[in-house]
Amino acid sequence: QIEIDRKFNMTSEQLKEVHYANLIKIGAHTLNHPILKNETDDNSKNEIYGSIEELSDLLGEDIRYFAYPNGTPGLDYGQREITYLKEKNIKLAFTADSGFVNKKAAFSITREGLSGSQKESAFWIRTKLTLLPFLNAIRKYTGVGRLVEERKEIRDLAIFKSG
């Protein structure tokens, strides 16, 4: 059994409290946070279905939102995962890509993390939200987004070697 560090996760009671306050909508995020694109069909489906069903049971209503783990389109998830989400009646799914929101892209809506920590002041959060459509370009320019680029390079090398 994998030991999970729970200090950054919400408890079931906290999830219920936030849900019943009716201020935000809660969505699923998989059971074990795998890179879905690397999983078999069955594992990917089970991760998605299981998280939606467990959250639905906990909150007592259908779940309509999902956020992909890591969330880089084509690298962390693909059309297969979108199909599974549609099968479970998910209406909106969120990526980790920053950019402009496209109304036609209900299964690849951009998202950005906001920790609310002391490092992220109200000014910084407002700035981040204002710059959201441009964050990918800023990260690429400053080198902050290098991890995703390195993961893409590793994927491409693996494809090249196996092909």
Secondary structure, DSSP 8 states (H G I E B T S, - for coil): -----GGGS--HHHHHHHHHHTSS---B--SS---GGGS-HHHHHHHHHHHHHHHHHHHTS---EEE-SS--BTTTB-HHHHHHHHHTT--EEE-S--S---TT-TTSB-------STTS-HHHHHHHHHHGGGHHHHHHHHTTTHHHHHHHHHHHHHHHHH-
